[in-house]
Amino acid sequence: MNFENNSQNVEVYDNIDITRIIAEKIQQRKKSAPFYVCDLGEIFKKYLLWTSSLPRIKPFYAVKANCSPNVLKTLADLGVNFDCASTNEIHKVLSFGVHSSRIIYAHTVKAPESIQYANEVDVKLMTFDNAEELQKMKKLCPNVRATLRIKSDAKKALVKYGSKFGCDVETEAATLIHLARALDVDLVGVSFHVGSECEDLEAFDKAIKLAHTVFQLAKLQGYSFSILDIGGGFPGNNNELFKKIARQINDALDYYFPNESVQVIAEPGCFFVNSSSILACNVLSKKFGVNSKWIYYINDGLFGSFNRDYFFNVPITVYPLKKYPKSEVYSSTIFGVTCASDDKLCSDVSLPVLEIGDWLLFDNKGAYCLSSCTSFNGFCAPDVCYIIDL
Ligand SMILES: *Cc1c(COP(=O)(O)O)cnc(C)c1O
C-alpha cells in the first residue's frame, strides 16, 4: 500500500501491545489533547473476514462511518468500492483515483446540484424511494441506473432507518416501478438497510425475501434486475455475530437468488472501521460529589467523539491506561469537556480513584465518532495517529 501522497503519516509496529503504543504516543505528543490511535491493519483483517465470509458480495464502504484519507485509501487499495451520500463524499473518493463505476450514490434524498455533479463525474448508480426523487434523477442524470430502496427494519438494531427511508413493498413498490417504466429509467435493482449494528439474525433473510418479491414485480413490468444491494448493518466489533449473520445471508441468497447473474453488493460502514480505533482522553479535573461518588472531567465529550453514543444510547466502556489494582474501584461519573451540563458520558462506571492527568481509553471508536465531532465551544476533533500493527 502506498501512503506517499498522503499528508497523514502511518507508522508500522511489529505486534506490539496497543497500550504500549498509546503510552509512547503520549510521551511524543507532550500535550494533554485527546487523540485516536487507528490501526489500519485491523481494517485489512476486516476485509479478509468479509471476503472469506461473504465471497459473493461486493462491499461498497459507507464513507460516512469514517472518511479519513488513510481509511479511504486503505479500502480503495484493497479493491473495496464506496457508498457516498453527498457531493463532498463523492469528490473525496474520486480524488483517490477511484473509478466512478466503483461508487454508489446511496442517499435517497439528493440536492439537484448533487445529482448534476454525480452526472458530470459519471457516478450513475443511485438509490431512490419516492416518485419525486425518481423524476429529479431522470431529469438531471438521464442515464441514471437506479435502485429502489425498500423498507425492511430488523427487530433489533442500534439505529433503524425505516421511518425515514425506503418504500413500502406492498403499497408503493409496483407504482414506483411503473413510473420508472413510464419515464424510461434504467431501473437496475433493489436496495435496503436493515438497521445499523443489527442483532436480529433473521433480518437479512426477511429483507432478501422481500427484495425477491420486488424483482418479481419488476419482471411483470419488463425489467430484468441485475443488482441486489443489501445495505449495511453488520456489527463492527463482534466477529462471531458477523459470521452468523453472514451464514444467514448466504443461505438466503442461495435460496432466493441462486442465479449468479444477479450482482450482490452491500454498504458496510461500521463493520470495516469500528474496531480499528481507540480513543485516549485526559482527566482534566475531578471532585468528590454529594452522593459520595467521584466525578471526573475529561477533554472530549458528547459534542465530540461521543456524539453518536449519546444519540443511540451506546453503553460506554472505559479503562485507565495506568495499571491500578483491580480491587479498588468505585462508582464514578464522567463529564465531557464542554460547558453544556448534559455533556455527561456516564454516571455509574467503575473506576479506581484517578489522578489529574491520567489517561482514559475507549475501545471500538472507529465508526461514526471522528466523523460526527462538532467544534462546539471551540473544542475540535481529536488528532489521529495511524499505525499498522502487524
Ligand atoms: C449509514 C448507512 C450505511 C452504513 O451502515 P452501517 O450500519 O454502518 O453498516 C449504509 N448504507 C446507507 C444508505 C446508510 O445510510
The ligand as an SDF file (V2000), in Angstrom:
LIG
                    3D

 15 15  0  0  0  0  0  0  0  0999 V2000
  -25.2380    4.6330    7.2320 C   0  0  0  0  0  0  0  0  0  0  0  0
  -25.5430    3.8420    6.0390 C   0  0  0  0  0  0  0  0  0  0  0  0
  -24.8160    2.6800    5.7520 C   0  0  0  0  0  0  0  0  0  0  0  0
  -23.7970    2.0940    6.7060 C   0  0  0  0  0  0  0  0  0  0  0  0
  -24.4260    1.4890    7.7740 O   0  0  0  0  0  0  0  0  0  0  0  0
  -23.6410    0.6170    8.8630 P   0  0  0  0  0  0  0  0  0  0  0  0
  -24.6980    0.2200    9.7900 O   0  0  0  0  0  0  0  0  0  0  0  0
  -22.5950    1.4850    9.4690 O   0  0  0  0  0  0  0  0  0  0  0  0
  -23.0480   -0.5430    8.1630 O   0  0  0  0  0  0  0  0  0  0  0  0
  -25.0700    2.0310    4.5560 C   0  0  0  0  0  0  0  0  0  0  0  0
  -25.9990    2.4950    3.6870 N   0  0  0  0  0  0  0  0  0  0  0  0
  -26.7190    3.6070    3.9420 C   0  0  0  0  0  0  0  0  0  0  0  0
  -27.6920    4.0600    2.9260 C   0  0  0  0  0  0  0  0  0  0  0  0
  -26.5290    4.3090    5.1260 C   0  0  0  0  0  0  0  0  0  0  0  0
  -27.2710    5.3940    5.3750 O   0  0  0  0  0  0  0  0  0  0  0  0
  1  2  1  0
  2  3  1  0
  2 14  2  0
  3  4  1  0
  3 10  2  0
  4  5  1  0
  5  6  1  0
  6  7  2  0
  6  8  1  0
  6  9  1  0
 10 11  1  0
 11 12  2  0
 12 13  1  0
 12 14  1  0
 14 15  1  0
M  END
$$$$
